[in-house]
Amino acid sequence: MITVVGRAGGRDVVTFVLGHGEDPRAGLARRGWAAGRAEVEGVHGRLVVAFDVVVAAAPGPASGGPQGPGLRDAERVDVEPRQRLAAYAVVVAQGCLLLTQLSGRTGAGGRWNLPGGGVDPGESPVQAVVREVAEETGQVVVDVRLVDVMTQHWVGRSPRGAEDYHAVRLLHTAHCPEPTAPVVHDVGGSTAAARWVPWAELGEIPVVASVPVAIRAAGLDWDHPGPQS
């Protein structure tokens, strides 16, 4: 369960449980609040995503419907909605971005993603980033900081079968003090390969939709790739 909190003037002004398929910013907008900076907290075993908020000029519209090809009514009967919390990191070193290639076990095999993955029970998002980066690339990262929250609701067919899938992605930055040649330790999973991609080459490889979002949230220029330190 993910709890969303809006804070204004140092106090909590709105609280709700993130519904299946709901985007936290859209949920705040529907309640009359415009969301700003976010942070993640663990409170009494609950994951809390807290936003700085201000009163919105007008309640926001409902978020768009789920993506995907859809399912026939007969297929929907046995589909259990699934919400997955995952944490990813933008890691830049020596003018390169650390990326992982998704395997054929995923619905986006061959495309490139930020290193990261599902947050295990009892694990903080920061711990998940450190663990996933090590498993998928062999790199050690520190100074993990949340920069954005991204959600996607997908209803359709995937390699896992028919599904109603709500992805909640916590996007971070992280520092790799001693970059090395990437090695995938979690063999046979969702990661087929890992590499440091020179910034100027980012426009030449297929990436998933969350990569440009995370890059921009980290304050880097995805639209005009060039050397970054």
HELIX and SHEET records of a PDB file:
HELIX    1   1 PRO A   24  ARG A   30  1                                   7    
HELIX    2   2 ASP A   73  ARG A   76  1                                   4    
HELIX    3   3 PRO A  125  THR A  137  1                                  13    
HELIX    4   4 TRP A  199  GLU A  204  5                                   6    
HELIX    5   5 SER A  210  ALA A  217  1                                   8    
SHEET    1   A 4 ARG A  11  VAL A  17  0                                        
SHEET    2   A 4 ILE A   2  ALA A   8 -1                                        
SHEET    3   A 4 ARG A  46  VAL A  55  1                                        
SHEET    4   A 4 TRP A  33  VAL A  43 -1                                        
SHEET    1   B 4 TRP A 112  ASN A 113  0                                        
SHEET    2   B 4 CYS A  96  LEU A 102 -1                                        
SHEET    3   B 4 PRO A  81  ALA A  93 -1                                        
SHEET    4   B 4 GLY A 116  GLY A 118 -1                                        
SHEET    1   C 5 TRP A 112  ASN A 113  0                                        
SHEET    2   C 5 CYS A  96  LEU A 102 -1                                        
SHEET    3   C 5 PRO A  81  ALA A  93 -1                                        
SHEET    4   C 5 GLY A 161  HIS A 175  1                                        
SHEET    5   C 5 VAL A 142  SER A 158 -1                                        
SHEET    1   D 3 TRP A 112  ASN A 113  0                                        
SHEET    2   D 3 CYS A  96  LEU A 102 -1                                        
SHEET    3   D 3 THR A 191  PRO A 198 -1                                        
END                                                                             
